[in-house]
Amino acid sequence: MAAVQGPVPVGTASRNGIASEEPKVVVAENGKTVDVQDKEVSTEGLCSISAYDQWMPLSVSGQLPRPRYKHGAVVVQQKMYVFGGNHNGRYLGDIQVLDFKSLSWSKLEAKSQSGPSESSESVSFAACAGHSLIPWGNKILCLAGHTREPTESLSVKEFDPQTCTWSTLRTYGSSPSSRGGQSVTLVGDTLVVFGGEGHGRSLLNDLHILDLETMTWDEFATTGTPPSPRSEHAAACFAEQYLLIFGGGSHSTCFSDLHVLDTQTMEWSRPEHQGVTPEPRAGHAGVTIGEYWFITGGGNSRKGVSETLVLNMSTYEWSVVTGLEARTPPTSEGSSLVMHTINGENFLVSFGGYSGRYSNQVYALKASLKSRVLFQQINEAGTNGIAPISPISEAANSSRKVIFEIEELQDKPGNKADTSKITAQVVKGERNQIEDKLNQEQLQSLRLKQELANVERRNTELTEELHLVRDQLSAEQERASKLENEVSEIQERLQKMDVLEKEFKLLRGEIDSGSDTAAASTDQLSRGGGFWRWNG
């Protein structure tokens, strides 16, 4: 980042009825942005949200980003990075950062680096919209997107937040064609690119996979029925094996269908869902927490979609988390949605979008997913007649430990005044440990369920193959029996032909013998008289 002479004051915001905070000061040090003024703009930040499953507008400080939609957003080290987007038909190329600790906005001036050995020059991020951002370690990958000057193939860029530099990564293999509105999903150590809108507004439903270890592109042939060509859909990964595609739109309609790709067998399927039926939508956003996939925003030709949905990816059951009034930013088309965890609580953060007007507001929702997962585990264990697994027992032991610590603290002189505060801290710490253990066991249970499902599916496939082989064997046996019958008939015909040939030879011999006898008789008659004798 170019050197900045002295501190640069960033204006405060008083838009949308949000009270202004004191201005924040940002300086550049060694290519990094450092906040040098008091960061405690919001003493509690996201933790100030007490209600679960309700969208709440956040009061933020710093200069608000320009309103936009079809931008990209991703969380790295407790900060939300927002890249690009579209405003009034113009592509944006700025980089905005929201610090979740202070709930303050700042703008980055990034550099472009052509290669590790070449010098960097101060340039703006290439303006684009409809691109995809993926966190990869402490860096951010940016793929595809619509730009003013389209390219033939899809490029992969990398942003390093520590040095504020962009670089273009070299890839191998056949790169996908350039596009926007596609989905890019991290599945293990690969990126799966599906669909989007290409040159000439052509809709796509092709599938490309980038191996992040070798940086090699592959286009895989799939079986089953793939989703129809579309863009502005949502995609998610479940159990590091299954790619889910939901919704999206074509030039004439929007979809509400759900498709699943098994990345091991490369087979598409369309599972039957349970619960509520989602409305058709495009331009929506999604984020996963465990086996739950949260969907918000989007719209269709009739209206915007006001409900925030959640899909249980292991049972394909849809349910409504909450609803909002129409045109509220989290219901907008082209908004971004990220997930951030603080003190064991999961927060969904929505930014920007378009619902008749462009937005630059930030909304957050504290998901009650964690408690649902806990009670679901306990209920499943009780329903199956199985004693609670190790985390529950550990939870009981931890609770007893907390009680003993509290009693010990109460018995000490001079500590009674702080007993409640210390108790809350101890309970909170133990609760976080218990929840972490429960989440680990839940993930292990999910893995075991998935392995069992894989084994059952493989068993079913083998059974079907066995039946198929048996059917083929029966068909071959029947064919062999027919061939044997045909061979027998041919042998009988050959035998008959031999008999006929012998009879023919006998008849021919008799005919030849009769001819010789007649000739001898004629010759004898000639010598006994005849014409010459009569003339004489």
Secondary structure, DSSP 8 states (H G I E B T S, - for coil): ----SS-EEE----GGG------EEEEEETTEEEE-S--TTSSSGGGG--SBS-EEE---BS-----BBS-EEEEETTEEEEEEEEETTEEEEEEEEEETTTTEEEEE--EEESSTTS--EE-----BBS-EEEEETTEEEEE--B-SS--SB--EEEEETTTTEEEE---BS---B--BS-EEEEETTEEEEEEEE-GGG-EEEEEEEEETTTTEEEE---BS----S-BS-EEEEETTTEEEEE--B-SS-BB--EEEEETTTTEEE----EES----BBS-EEEEETTEEEEE--B-SS-B--EEEEEETTTTEEEEEEE--TT-GGGSBT-EEEEEEETTEEEEEEE--BSSSBB--EEEEEE-HHHHHHHHHHHHHHHTT----HHHHHHHHHHHHHHHHHHHHHHSTT-GGGHHHHHHHHHHHHHHHHHHHHHHHHHHHHHHHHHHHHHHHHHHHHHHHHHHHHHHHHHHHHHHHHHHHHHHHHHHHHHHHHHHHHHHHHHHHHHHHHHHHHHHHHHHHHHTSSHHHHH-
